[in-house]
């Protein structure tokens, strides 16, 4: 985004096509360090603020969305094909 609110030339943040596991990019959330958590091939991808793939929380189904929850904001709730998962993390999520 430019200062005037218009959109400038874009750049590639991350490429999930490098992984052929079922699933693809969709719902995303960020933690207080700027890391991005989102559905991707094989589960929930965790990306640095620069788009580097830090790791994947493996889920046995295709993931559709993620959300931060619980009083401390350190639980990631994950919706998948037929299930709801939750995982307690050290990271604190940004909630809106």
Secondary structure, DSSP 8 states (H G I E B T S, - for coil): --TTS----------GGG--SS-----EEEBTT--EEEEETTEEEEE-TT--EEEEEE-SS-EEEEEEESTTS-EEEEEESS-EEEEE-SS-B---
